[in-house]
Amino acid sequence: MIQFSIKPRLCVLNAGEEMCRDELEVKWLSAQARSLCLYQTDKTEPLRCWQDATEGEYQFELTASVSTDFQLRELDSSTSLSDQRFQVVYNEKKYRKARRNPWSFF
């Protein structure tokens, strides 16, 4: 089994903000030596690969306007062994007005 984590896992955008810029830290740990690559869902090339390792760490800056998934895959494989999501949420105040008419029951 592989332990896989990203930090931070959440970014809150306030009204007027359109992009999250965060320094992400990715870590993984395995009982057996593995050759793994870290992928970001919307990219075809891996962000980082490790060969015959039991652990890995990678830091990078992420700029995102929507939630982004990251996957650990075996080298030369498209099968995800583990995945984590970096979530982008918008501060509710931006959407609070006029969601439904106050007189409507539904």
All heavy atoms as an XYZ file, in Angstrom:
883
protein
N       0.827     -1.198      0.000
C       0.000      0.000      0.000
C       0.871      1.262      0.000
O       1.950      1.272      0.567
C      -0.902     -0.004      1.230
C      -1.933      1.076      1.137
S      -3.167      0.952      2.440
C      -2.995      2.585      3.107
N       0.374      2.296     -0.641
C       1.127      3.544     -0.751
C       0.405      4.645      0.010
O      -0.792      4.825     -0.135
C       1.276      3.954     -2.235
C       2.122      2.903     -2.961
C       1.905      5.322     -2.361
C       2.173      3.101     -4.443
N       1.160      5.355      0.828
C       0.625      6.547      1.487
C       0.968      7.728      0.587
O       2.123      7.885      0.202
C       1.268      6.736      2.857
C       0.857      5.688      3.867
C       1.543      5.929      5.208
O       2.673      6.383      5.280
N       0.844      5.612      6.281
N      -0.023      8.530      0.276
C       0.160      9.628     -0.665
C      -0.551     10.851     -0.111
O      -1.721     10.772      0.262
C      -0.422      9.204     -2.022
C      -0.374     10.249     -3.102
C       0.682     11.123     -3.230
C      -1.413     10.338     -4.025
C       0.719     12.061     -4.246
C      -1.395     11.277     -5.052
C      -0.317     12.130     -5.158
N       0.154     11.970     -0.013
C      -0.480     13.177      0.528
C      -0.019     14.417     -0.227
O       1.099     14.463     -0.749
C      -0.146     13.332      2.017
O       1.227     13.621      2.179
N      -0.915     15.396     -0.272
C      -0.534     16.711     -0.770
C      -0.941     17.739      0.276
O      -1.935     17.570      0.974
C      -1.172     17.062     -2.142
C      -2.699     17.081     -2.059
C      -0.706     16.141     -3.228
C      -3.355     17.671     -3.287
N      -0.131     18.783      0.400
C      -0.425     19.875      1.325
C      -0.104     21.180      0.634
O       0.948     21.280      0.018
C       0.452     19.759      2.576
C       0.012     18.675      3.523
C       0.904     18.652      4.744
C       0.543     17.476      5.634
N       1.523     17.219      6.633
N      -0.915     22.193      0.737
C      -2.276     22.147      1.268
C      -3.188     21.413      0.297
O      -2.820     21.181     -0.850
C      -2.653     23.626      1.369
C      -1.872     24.283      0.277
C      -0.581     23.507      0.188
N      -4.390     21.089      0.739
C      -5.342     20.378     -0.112
C      -6.500     21.263     -0.542
O      -7.379     20.828     -1.253
C      -5.896     19.159      0.632
C      -4.801     18.144      0.920
C      -5.336     16.950      1.618
N      -6.389     16.317      0.824
C      -7.003     15.203      1.182
N      -6.685     14.609      2.293
N      -7.939     14.685      0.428
N      -6.488     22.517     -0.069
C      -7.625     23.398     -0.295
C      -7.168     24.829     -0.507
O      -6.234     25.289      0.145
C      -8.547     23.321      0.931
C      -9.816     24.153      0.915
C     -10.810     23.590     -0.078
C     -10.439     24.175      2.299
N      -7.846     25.519     -1.406
C      -7.596     26.945     -1.605
C      -8.956     27.632     -1.699
O      -9.830     27.166     -2.436
C      -6.807     27.157     -2.893
S      -6.663     28.894     -3.354
N      -9.147     28.690     -0.942
C     -10.411     29.436     -0.971
C     -10.173     30.759     -1.696
O      -9.319     31.545     -1.307
C     -10.934     29.693      0.463
C     -12.225     30.503      0.412
C     -11.156     28.378      1.197
N     -10.942     30.962     -2.748
C     -10.853     32.222     -3.496
C     -11.917     33.178     -3.012
O     -13.077     32.808     -2.863
C     -11.071     31.952     -4.987
C      -9.936     31.260     -5.729
C     -10.365     30.949     -7.155
C      -8.689     32.098     -5.731
N     -11.526     34.404     -2.770
C     -12.482     35.435     -2.372
C     -13.021     36.131     -3.612
O     -12.478     35.978     -4.708
C     -11.805     36.446     -1.444
C     -11.483     35.811     -0.112
O     -12.311     35.137      0.486
N     -10.254     36.002      0.353
N     -14.075     36.894     -3.441
C     -14.671     37.632     -4.560
C     -13.586     38.449     -5.254
O     -12.779     39.104     -4.593
C     -15.784     38.536     -4.052
N     -13.548     38.389     -6.557
C     -12.554     39.151     -7.308
C     -11.289     38.360     -7.600
O     -10.534     38.713     -8.491
N     -11.037     37.294     -6.869
C      -9.864     36.464     -7.130
C     -10.236     35.368     -8.125
O     -11.319     34.815     -8.054
C      -9.358     35.813     -5.840
C      -8.772     36.793     -4.852
C      -8.251     36.092     -3.610
O      -8.950     35.209     -3.079
O      -7.142     36.435     -3.177
N      -9.317     35.078     -9.035
C      -9.627     34.075    -10.046
C      -8.677     32.890    -10.020
O      -8.983     31.849    -10.577
C      -9.592     34.727    -11.429
C     -10.571     35.879    -11.499
C     -11.044     36.150    -12.906
O     -10.412     35.654    -13.848
O     -12.051     36.863    -13.047
N      -7.518     33.063     -9.400
C      -6.518     32.000     -9.419
C      -5.949     31.745     -8.033
O      -5.755     32.669     -7.262
C      -5.337     32.406    -10.319
C      -5.663     32.403    -11.777
S      -5.932     30.729    -12.353
C      -5.360     30.837    -13.998
N      -5.700     30.477     -7.763
C      -4.968     30.097     -6.561
C      -3.508     29.922     -6.938
O      -3.198     29.247     -7.916
C      -5.465     28.744     -6.038
S      -6.987     28.872     -5.136
N      -2.636     30.513     -6.170
C      -1.211     30.254     -6.325
C      -0.730     29.705     -4.998
O      -0.775     30.402     -3.995
C      -0.464     31.543     -6.651
C      -0.456     31.849     -8.111
C       0.410     33.046     -8.448
N       0.119     33.489     -9.794
C      -0.930     34.217    -10.138
N      -1.787     34.594     -9.224
N      -1.145     34.570    -11.379
N      -0.298     28.465     -5.031
C       0.118     27.820     -3.788
C       1.372     26.998     -3.986
O       1.576     26.411     -5.042
C      -0.991     26.887     -3.272
C      -1.713     27.467     -2.079
O      -1.061     28.090     -1.232
O      -2.943     27.300     -2.010
N       2.181     26.941     -2.958
C       3.334     26.050     -2.941
C       2.819     24.707     -2.436
O       2.372     24.601     -1.304
C       4.403     26.619     -1.998
C       5.656     25.795     -1.913
C       6.610     25.975     -3.093
O       6.506     26.992     -3.809
O       7.450     25.079     -3.287
N       2.834     23.704     -3.296
C       2.333     22.382     -2.917
C       3.473     21.458     -2.523
O       4.548     21.520     -3.118
C       1.570     21.747     -4.087
C       0.054     21.723     -3.944
C      -0.490     23.126     -3.863
C      -0.575     20.978     -5.075
N       3.201     20.634     -1.535
C       4.180     19.645     -1.105
C       3.545     18.266     -1.265
O       2.501     17.989     -0.686
C       4.559     19.890      0.350
C       5.606     18.929      0.861
C       5.932     19.174      2.322
O       5.039     18.951      3.167
O       7.054     19.607      2.606
N       4.175     17.450     -2.078
C       3.693     16.099     -2.337
C       4.630     15.113     -1.640
O       5.852     15.254     -1.720
C       3.691     15.801     -3.858
C       3.343     14.355     -4.127
C       2.735     16.731     -4.575
N       4.045     14.149     -0.946
C       4.850     13.111     -0.287
C       4.204     11.755     -0.516
O       2.983     11.652     -0.527
C       4.930     13.350      1.222
C       5.806     14.500      1.620
C       5.894     14.594      3.128
C       6.841     15.714      3.515
N       6.968     15.885      4.955
N       5.031     10.748     -0.667
C       4.504      9.386     -0.716
C       5.478      8.440     -0.021
O       6.649      8.729      0.116
C       4.207      8.934     -2.160
C       5.404      8.822     -3.055
C       5.908      9.783     -3.860
C       6.240      7.660     -3.221
N       7.003      9.310     -4.516
C       7.228      8.015     -4.150
C       6.244      6.382     -2.680
C       8.221      7.124     -4.553
C       7.237      5.497     -3.071
C       8.203      5.871     -3.998
N       4.928      7.330      0.418
C       5.673      6.353      1.196
C       5.166      4.966      0.830
O       3.960      4.752      0.739
C       5.399      6.625      2.677
C       6.354      6.104      3.734
C       7.751      6.668      3.526
C       5.831      6.494      5.103
N       6.090      4.038      0.623
C       5.708      2.673      0.273
C       6.591      1.679      1.028
O       7.762      1.952      1.285
C       5.879      2.470     -1.240
O       5.685      1.110     -1.580
N       6.022      0.549      1.377
C       6.782     -0.477      2.092
C       7.814     -1.132      1.162
O       8.876     -1.556      1.607
C       5.840     -1.532      2.649
N       7.493     -1.202     -0.135
C       8.417     -1.792     -1.103
C       8.961     -0.704     -2.020
O       8.291      0.294     -2.263
C       7.708     -2.805     -2.001
C       6.855     -3.803     -1.265
C       5.854     -4.474     -2.212
O       5.417     -3.876     -3.184
N       5.488     -5.699     -1.902
N      10.140     -0.929     -2.556
C      10.717      0.015     -3.525
C       9.867      0.005     -4.791
O       9.514     -1.052     -5.305
C      12.152     -0.370     -3.843
N       9.504      1.170     -5.265
C       8.661      1.296     -6.462
C       9.274      2.330     -7.393
O       9.990      3.225     -6.962
C       7.251      1.796     -6.109
C       6.551      1.164     -4.946
C       6.013     -0.215     -5.209
N       4.892     -0.303     -6.110
C       3.642     -0.512     -5.736
N       3.336     -0.568     -4.462
N       2.695     -0.653     -6.633
N       8.921      2.221     -8.650
C       9.253      3.262     -9.628
C       7.947      3.949     -9.983
O       7.091      3.367    -10.666
C       9.897      2.644    -10.868
O      11.149      2.096    -10.522
N       7.784      5.174     -9.489
C       6.510      5.884     -9.608
C       6.678      7.243    -10.269
O       7.749      7.847    -10.206
C       5.896      6.090     -8.223
C       5.612      4.846     -7.386
C       5.100      5.259     -6.015
C       4.616      3.947     -8.085
N       5.591      7.706    -10.858
C       5.552      9.052    -11.422
C       4.329      9.792    -10.892
O       3.273      9.197    -10.686
C       5.481      9.007    -12.943
S       7.034      8.497    -13.712
N       4.505     11.083    -10.690
C       3.422     11.953    -10.234
C       2.842     12.683    -11.440
O       3.575     13.301    -12.209
C       3.979     12.978     -9.235
C       3.026     14.075     -8.781
C       1.916     13.495     -7.904
C       3.779     15.159     -8.032
N       1.530     12.576    -11.598
C       0.838     13.225    -12.713
C      -0.204     14.211    -12.213
O      -0.814     13.997    -11.179
C       0.118     12.182    -13.583
C       1.024     11.393    -14.481
C       1.663     10.260    -14.011
C       1.242     11.793    -15.795
C       2.513      9.526    -14.840
C       2.077     11.063    -16.637
C       2.707      9.934    -16.145
O       3.538      9.218    -16.961
N      -0.395     15.261    -13.008
C      -1.487     16.206    -12.786
C      -2.513     15.896    -13.871
O      -2.137     15.716    -15.040
C      -0.946     17.631    -12.935
C      -1.921     18.703    -12.547
C      -1.264     20.081    -12.573
O      -0.067     20.222    -12.321
N      -2.045     21.095    -12.885
N      -3.789     15.790    -13.524
C      -4.794     15.277    -14.465
C      -4.812     15.934    -15.833
O      -4.996     15.255    -16.809
C      -6.229     15.384    -13.901
O      -6.336     16.566    -13.153
C      -6.604     14.185    -13.100
N      -4.625     17.231    -15.908
C      -4.738     17.885    -17.220
C      -3.421     17.913    -18.000
O      -3.317     18.535    -19.035
C      -5.299     19.303    -17.055
C      -4.519     20.114    -16.025
O      -3.646     19.544    -15.353
O      -4.797     21.318    -15.902
N      -2.395     17.225    -17.513
C      -1.111     17.205    -18.208
C      -0.739     15.775    -18.611
O      -1.045     14.828    -17.901
C      -0.019     17.781    -17.302
C      -0.286     19.220    -16.895
C       0.998     19.922    -16.521
C       0.914     21.408    -16.327
N      -0.310     21.998    -15.935
N      -0.079     15.645    -19.757
C       0.292     14.303    -20.228
C       1.662     13.879    -19.703
O       1.916     12.703    -19.505
C       0.313     14.243    -21.774
O       1.088     15.333    -22.257
C      -1.089     14.326    -22.338
N       2.550     14.842    -19.483
C       3.887     14.524    -18.967
C       3.865     14.480    -17.436
O       3.180     15.282    -16.800
C       4.897     15.591    -19.411
C       5.135     15.622    -20.905
C       5.791     14.345    -21.409
O       6.781     13.901    -20.812
O       5.288     13.794    -22.410
N       4.621     13.558    -16.850
C       4.668     13.521    -15.380
C       5.360     14.763    -14.811
O       6.243     15.329    -15.457
C       5.480     12.254    -15.075
C       6.249     11.973    -16.315
C       5.451     12.524    -17.464
N       4.957     15.164    -13.614
C       5.607     16.291    -12.944
C       6.957     15.864    -12.385
O       7.910     16.621    -12.356
C       4.727     16.784    -11.777
C       3.367     17.360    -12.146
C       2.551     17.639    -10.909
C       3.528     18.633    -12.965
N       7.004     14.589    -11.927
C       8.226     14.079    -11.296
C       8.152     12.563    -11.271
O       7.080     11.997    -11.134
C       8.299     14.631     -9.866
C       9.408     14.111     -8.998
C      10.637     14.999     -9.114
N      11.570     14.790     -8.010
C      12.444     13.801     -7.933
N      12.470     12.860     -8.856
N      13.288     13.722     -6.925
N       9.302     11.905    -11.416
C       9.360     10.440    -11.318
C      10.456     10.025    -10.333
O      11.432     10.752    -10.135
C       9.662      9.814    -12.676
S       8.284      9.918    -13.840
N      10.238      8.886     -9.722
C      11.217      8.293     -8.813
C      11.468      6.851     -9.247
O      10.520      6.155     -9.606
C      10.685      8.283     -7.370
C      10.423      9.632     -6.799
C      11.281     10.390     -6.057
C       9.215     10.397     -6.871
N      10.676     11.574     -5.701
C       9.408     11.604     -6.181
C       7.977     10.169     -7.489
C       8.436     12.579     -6.060
C       7.000     11.142     -7.384
C       7.219     12.331     -6.675
N      12.725      6.400     -9.190
C      13.045      5.023     -9.574
C      13.515      4.238     -8.365
O      14.384      4.706     -7.619
C      14.154      5.026    -10.638
C      13.706      5.722    -11.900
C      13.990      4.891    -13.134
O      14.807      3.998    -13.134
N      13.269      5.179    -14.197
N      12.951      3.049     -8.195
C      13.333      2.139     -7.103
C      13.451      2.862     -5.760
O      14.474      2.780     -5.087
C      14.655      1.430     -7.430
C      14.506      0.530     -8.643
O      13.426     -0.071     -8.797
O      15.455      0.448     -9.444
N      12.389      3.570     -5.387
C      12.388      4.329     -4.135
C      11.260      3.841     -3.233
O      10.261      3.310     -3.699
C      12.223      5.815     -4.429
N      11.443      4.023     -1.920
C      10.382      3.681     -0.971
C       9.648      4.930     -0.508
O       8.640      4.843      0.179
C      10.946      2.947      0.263
O      11.977      3.756      0.827
C      11.495      1.581     -0.114
N      10.186      6.094     -0.870
C       9.513      7.350     -0.527
C       9.898      8.433     -1.521
O      10.929      8.339     -2.191
C       9.852      7.787      0.899
C      11.328      8.052      1.112
C      11.645      8.443      2.545
O      10.706      8.694      3.317
O      12.830      8.505      2.876
N       9.049      9.423     -1.598
C       9.325     10.531     -2.498
C       8.739     11.817     -1.958
O       7.763     11.806     -1.210
N       9.365     12.921     -2.344
C       8.901     14.239     -1.917
C       9.140     15.202     -3.064
O      10.148     15.129     -3.756
C       9.709     14.671     -0.690
C       9.053     15.766      0.105
C       9.809     16.035      1.408
O      10.085     15.081      2.151
O      10.123     17.202      1.639
N       8.177     16.090     -3.265
C       8.291     17.040     -4.366
C       7.542     18.305     -4.003
O       6.409     18.242     -3.521
C       7.707     16.403     -5.643
C       7.776     17.275     -6.875
C       8.974     17.828     -7.310
C       6.626     17.532     -7.620
C       9.024     18.614     -8.450
C       6.664     18.316     -8.768
C       7.878     18.858     -9.180
O       7.926     19.633    -10.300
N       8.180     19.453     -4.218
C       7.529     20.740     -3.958
C       7.496     21.536     -5.251
O       8.467     21.565     -5.994
C       8.290     21.528     -2.895
C       8.136     20.921     -1.520
C       8.857     21.757     -0.464
O       9.926     22.279     -0.691
N       8.250     21.868      0.696
N       6.365     22.177     -5.508
C       6.235     22.980     -6.715
C       5.133     24.002     -6.520
O       4.314     23.875     -5.620
C       5.932     22.091     -7.935
C       4.623     21.355     -7.845
C       3.508     21.796     -8.545
C       4.496     20.223     -7.050
C       2.302     21.112     -8.462
C       3.292     19.539     -6.959
C       2.200     19.992     -7.674
N       5.142     25.021     -7.377
C       4.095     26.033     -7.284
C       2.973     25.676     -8.251
O       3.218     25.355     -9.407
C       4.652     27.417     -7.611
C       3.635     28.504     -7.311
C       4.229     29.901     -7.395
O       5.038     30.245     -6.529
O       3.856     30.625     -8.331
N       1.756     25.724     -7.733
C       0.588     25.413     -8.551
C      -0.253     26.670     -8.709
O      -0.500     27.386     -7.742
C      -0.256     24.323     -7.874
C      -1.567     23.981     -8.580
C      -1.296     23.212     -9.867
C      -2.467     23.158     -7.676
N      -0.660     26.936     -9.934
C      -1.608     28.009    -10.212
C      -2.846     27.340    -10.784
O      -2.754     26.658    -11.807
C      -1.022     29.013    -11.228
O       0.200     29.520    -10.688
C      -1.971     30.171    -11.458
N      -3.980     27.483    -10.107
C      -5.186     26.785    -10.550
C      -6.430     27.621    -10.276
O      -6.498     28.344     -9.295
C      -5.305     25.451     -9.827
N      -7.408     27.485    -11.165
C      -8.691     28.168    -10.957
C      -9.792     27.149    -10.685
O     -10.893     27.509    -10.315
C      -9.045     29.021    -12.167
O      -9.113     28.193    -13.312
N      -9.480     25.872    -10.892
C     -10.436     24.797    -10.624
C      -9.727     23.690     -9.844
O      -8.504     23.621     -9.834
C     -11.012     24.203    -11.937
C     -11.877     25.215    -12.661
C      -9.911     23.681    -12.835
N     -10.516     22.830     -9.227
C      -9.942     21.715     -8.478
C      -9.118     20.836     -9.418
O      -9.482     20.634    -10.576
C     -11.043     20.895     -7.816
O     -11.718     21.692     -6.865
N      -8.003     20.339     -8.903
C      -7.052     19.583     -9.716
C      -6.720     18.272     -9.032
O      -6.466     18.250     -7.824
C      -5.758     20.406     -9.907
O      -6.095     21.682    -10.443
C      -4.793     19.727    -10.842
N      -6.712     17.185     -9.798
C      -6.359     15.871     -9.255
C      -4.910     15.536     -9.567
O      -4.401     15.871    -10.642
C      -7.254     14.786     -9.864
C      -8.683     14.898     -9.367
O      -8.874     15.157     -8.166
O      -9.606     14.741    -10.183
N      -4.288     14.859     -8.624
C      -2.919     14.367     -8.806
C      -2.926     12.865     -8.608
O      -3.640     12.349     -7.749
C      -1.977     15.024     -7.793
C      -1.815     16.497     -8.031
C      -2.626     17.406     -7.377
C      -0.876     16.975     -8.928
C      -2.510     18.769     -7.612
C      -0.747     18.338     -9.173
C      -1.561     19.236     -8.509
N      -2.124     12.168     -9.413
C      -2.085     10.712     -9.344
C      -0.655     10.204     -9.251
O       0.249     10.791     -9.841
C      -2.699     10.093    -10.613
C      -4.138     10.420    -10.825
C      -4.663      9.828    -12.128
O      -3.911      9.620    -13.078
N      -5.954      9.557    -12.162
N      -0.501      9.114     -8.519
C       0.757      8.376     -8.528
C       0.537      7.160     -9.409
O      -0.417      6.416     -9.206
C       1.118      7.908     -7.108
C       1.886      8.871     -6.229
C       2.171      8.211     -4.896
C       3.186      9.341     -6.864
N       1.412      6.989    -10.389
C       1.311      5.832    -11.288
C       2.652      5.117    -11.355
O       3.701      5.738    -11.219
C       0.945      6.274    -12.707
C      -0.357      7.010    -12.815
C      -0.614      7.359    -14.267
N      -1.589      8.430    -14.408
C      -1.725      9.182    -15.502
N      -0.949      8.969    -16.540
N      -2.638     10.127    -15.549
N       2.574      3.821    -11.630
C       3.797      3.061    -11.896
C       4.445      3.655    -13.144
O       3.753      4.112    -14.053
C       3.485      1.584    -12.172
C       2.948      0.837    -10.985
C       4.021      0.280    -10.068
O       5.220      0.561    -10.263
O       3.637     -0.439     -9.136
N       5.764      3.630    -13.188
C       6.484      4.087    -14.368
C       5.960      3.344    -15.596
O       5.754      2.134    -15.546
C       7.978      3.786    -14.169
C       8.981      4.639    -14.945
C       8.837      6.105    -14.552
C      10.389      4.152    -14.651
N       5.707      4.046    -16.676
C       5.193      3.467    -17.919
C       3.837      2.788    -17.763
O       3.578      1.767    -18.395
C       6.194      2.462    -18.519
C       7.543      3.104    -18.791
O       7.556      4.301    -19.145
O       8.558      2.422    -18.646
N       3.005      3.318    -16.913
C       1.660      2.767    -16.763
C       0.665      3.917    -16.664
O       0.988      4.988    -16.164
C       1.579      1.914    -15.500
O       0.234      1.622    -15.204
N      -0.541      3.675    -17.141
C      -1.558      4.733    -17.053
C      -2.519      4.458    -15.899
O      -3.459      5.202    -15.677
C      -2.320      4.833    -18.373
O      -2.935      3.596    -18.643
N      -2.270      3.370    -15.153
C      -3.142      3.019    -14.044
C      -2.745      3.789    -12.792
O      -1.592      3.759    -12.376
C      -3.056      1.504    -13.751
O      -3.252      0.810    -14.974
C      -4.118      1.088    -12.756
N      -3.720      4.450    -12.200
C      -3.462      5.220    -10.989
C      -3.393      4.288     -9.775
O      -4.268      3.457     -9.574
C      -4.575      6.245    -10.795
O      -4.457      6.842     -9.530
N      -2.341      4.424     -8.988
C      -2.214      3.641     -7.756
C      -2.867      4.381     -6.592
O      -3.398      3.785     -5.678
C      -0.739      3.400     -7.430
C       0.041      2.581     -8.456
C       1.503      2.564     -8.103
C      -0.513      1.170     -8.532
N      -2.783      5.702     -6.650
C      -3.338      6.524     -5.587
C      -3.568      7.922     -6.136
O      -2.812      8.379     -6.993
C      -2.352      6.568     -4.412
O      -2.932      7.251     -3.330
N      -4.615      8.587     -5.660
C      -4.811      9.955     -6.125
C      -5.297     10.869     -5.007
O      -5.864     10.431     -4.021
C      -5.736     10.018     -7.345
C      -7.097      9.418     -7.075
O      -7.147      8.323     -6.502
O      -8.105     10.065     -7.407
N      -4.997     12.136     -5.208
C      -5.350     13.177     -4.245
C      -5.881     14.359     -5.027
O      -5.459     14.612     -6.151
C      -4.113     13.630     -3.452
C      -3.581     12.612     -2.468
C      -4.452     12.502     -1.224
O      -5.091     13.456     -0.828
N      -4.455     11.320     -0.634
N      -6.779     15.115     -4.396
C      -7.354     16.288     -5.053
C      -6.959     17.560     -4.317
O      -7.037     17.645     -3.102
C      -8.871     16.180     -5.102
C      -9.552     17.478     -5.526
C     -10.983     17.274     -5.866
N     -11.041     16.658     -7.187
C     -12.171     16.423     -7.846
N     -13.321     16.692     -7.295
N     -12.147     15.903     -9.041
N      -6.525     18.549     -5.109
C      -6.319     19.901     -4.597
C      -7.599     20.646     -4.948
O      -7.933     20.796     -6.118
C      -5.104     20.558     -5.263
C      -4.910     21.991     -4.856
C      -4.354     22.309     -3.628
C      -5.293     23.022     -5.690
C      -4.183     23.637     -3.247
C      -5.127     24.353     -5.319
C      -4.565     24.648     -4.083
N      -8.337     21.059     -3.931
C      -9.663     21.623     -4.147
C      -9.638     23.144     -4.142
O      -9.057     23.763     -3.256
C     -10.594     21.121     -3.058
C     -12.022     21.100     -3.502
C     -12.904     20.325     -2.531
O     -12.434     19.759     -1.565
N     -14.182     20.310     -2.802
N     -10.275     23.715     -5.152
C     -10.432     25.171     -5.232
C     -11.895     25.475     -4.959
O     -12.780     24.952     -5.631
C     -10.034     25.698     -6.633
C     -10.318     27.193     -6.737
C      -8.574     25.410     -6.913
N     -12.149     26.273     -3.936
C     -13.526     26.648     -3.623
C     -13.646     28.164     -3.630
O     -12.705     28.871     -3.312
C     -14.009     26.079     -2.253
C     -14.135     24.583     -2.305
C     -13.105     26.503     -1.134
N     -14.818     28.618     -4.009
C     -15.079     30.053     -4.047
C     -15.810     30.460     -2.781
O     -16.717     29.758     -2.343
C     -15.914     30.411     -5.283
C     -15.109     30.301     -6.549
C     -15.018     29.085     -7.217
C     -14.420     31.392     -7.054
C     -14.254     28.976     -8.377
C     -13.665     31.291     -8.204
C     -13.584     30.085     -8.860
O     -12.831     29.970     -9.995
N     -15.396     31.574     -2.229
C     -16.043     32.095     -1.037
C     -17.514     32.353     -1.361
O     -17.836     33.007     -2.343
C     -15.343     33.385     -0.596
C     -15.611     33.697      0.846
O     -16.686     33.395      1.370
N     -14.638     34.297      1.500
N     -18.399     31.829     -0.535
C     -19.844     31.858     -0.797
C     -20.425     33.249     -1.033
O     -21.393     33.390     -1.743
C     -20.595     31.205      0.368
C     -20.443     29.713      0.398
C     -21.043     29.026     -0.820
O     -22.185     29.339     -1.184
O     -20.365     28.185     -1.424
N     -19.838     34.273     -0.435
C     -20.421     35.617     -0.530
C     -20.668     36.026     -1.975
O     -21.621     36.717     -2.274
C     -19.499     36.638      0.134
C     -19.543     36.563      1.632
C     -18.677     37.649      2.254
C     -18.606     37.457      3.754
N     -17.268     37.515      4.284
N     -19.806     35.573     -2.849
C     -19.918     35.920     -4.252
C     -21.238     35.418     -4.852
O     -21.791     36.026     -5.752
C     -18.731     35.278     -4.983
C     -18.560     35.695     -6.405
C     -17.283     35.063     -6.940
C     -17.063     35.423     -8.386
N     -15.901     34.765     -8.940
N     -21.724     34.293     -4.359
C     -22.906     33.660     -4.949
C     -24.161     33.781     -4.085
O     -25.176     33.236     -4.397
C     -22.631     32.171     -5.179
C     -21.498     31.948     -6.123
C     -20.290     31.434     -5.670
C     -21.623     32.262     -7.469
C     -19.237     31.234     -6.545
C     -20.571     32.067     -8.340
C     -19.387     31.551     -7.878
O     -18.349     31.358     -8.736
N     -24.058     34.477     -2.990
C     -25.151     34.487     -2.028
C     -26.432     35.112     -2.564
O     -27.509     34.702     -2.227
C     -24.655     35.244     -0.788
C     -25.445     34.995      0.385
C     -25.131     34.285      1.584
N     -24.263     33.199      1.748
C     -23.384     33.119      2.692
N     -23.167     34.110      3.492
N     -22.678     32.043      2.846
N     -26.318     36.123     -3.414
C     -27.514     36.845     -3.843
C     -28.299     36.100     -4.933
O     -27.717     35.445     -5.778
C     -27.149     38.250     -4.331
C     -26.213     38.286     -5.508
C     -25.951     39.736     -5.897
C     -25.302     39.885     -7.227
N     -24.014     39.353     -7.447
N     -29.595     36.204     -4.865
C     -30.531     35.744     -5.898
C     -30.346     34.313     -6.353
O     -30.343     34.040     -7.529
C     -30.463     36.687     -7.083
N     -30.177     33.390     -5.430
C     -30.136     31.984     -5.821
C     -31.529     31.488     -6.167
O     -31.722     30.726     -7.074
C     -29.556     31.143     -4.690
C     -28.257     30.532     -5.115
C     -27.847     29.463     -4.181
N     -26.468     29.740     -3.826
C     -25.764     29.010     -3.040
N     -26.277     27.961     -2.457
N     -24.531     29.304     -2.772
N     -32.501     31.931     -5.393
C     -33.897     31.595     -5.693
C     -34.773     32.729     -5.191
O     -34.383     33.492     -4.320
C     -34.301     30.260     -5.064
C     -34.216     30.240     -3.560
C     -34.507     28.829     -3.048
N     -34.317     28.756     -1.616
C     -35.256     28.987     -0.731
N     -36.470     29.301     -1.094
N     -34.988     28.901      0.553
N     -35.962     32.798     -5.686
C     -36.883     33.849     -5.256
C     -37.346     33.573     -3.828
O     -37.673     32.442     -3.493
C     -38.093     33.902     -6.193
C     -37.701     34.378     -7.567
O     -36.783     35.175     -7.694
N     -38.367     33.871     -8.583
N     -37.406     34.604     -2.990
C     -37.787     34.394     -1.601
C     -39.204     33.857     -1.428
O     -39.511     33.197     -0.444
C     -37.635     35.769     -0.967
C     -37.501     36.734     -2.076
C     -37.077     35.983     -3.293
N     -40.070     34.090     -2.420
C     -41.450     33.623     -2.294
C     -41.630     32.184     -2.766
O     -42.661     31.584     -2.576
C     -42.406     34.555     -3.051
C     -41.913     34.898     -4.426
C     -41.241     36.017     -4.782
C     -41.995     34.086     -5.607
N     -40.908     35.979     -6.115
C     -41.368     34.806     -6.635
C     -42.544     32.843     -5.891
C     -41.259     34.318     -7.943
C     -42.452     32.343     -7.190
C     -41.812     33.083     -8.203
N     -40.616     31.613     -3.391
C     -40.730     30.264     -3.938
C     -40.508     29.211     -2.840
O     -39.638     29.354     -2.006
C     -39.683     30.064     -5.024
O     -39.633     28.712     -5.385
N     -41.321     28.146     -2.870
C     -41.134     27.072     -1.912
C     -40.116     26.070     -2.410
O     -39.676     25.213     -1.679
C     -42.464     26.349     -1.642
C     -43.416     27.208     -0.876
C     -44.543     27.736     -1.494
C     -43.189     27.523      0.450
C     -45.423     28.535     -0.794
C     -44.064     28.328      1.167
C     -45.184     28.840      0.550
N     -39.805     26.085     -3.689
C     -38.879     25.102     -4.248
C     -37.653     25.780     -4.702
O     -37.114     26.189     -5.377
C     -39.548     24.324     -5.390
C     -40.838     23.707     -4.931
C     -42.061     24.254     -5.243
C     -40.829     22.572     -4.129
C     -43.232     23.693     -4.809
C     -42.001     21.990     -3.697
C     -43.206     22.564     -4.051
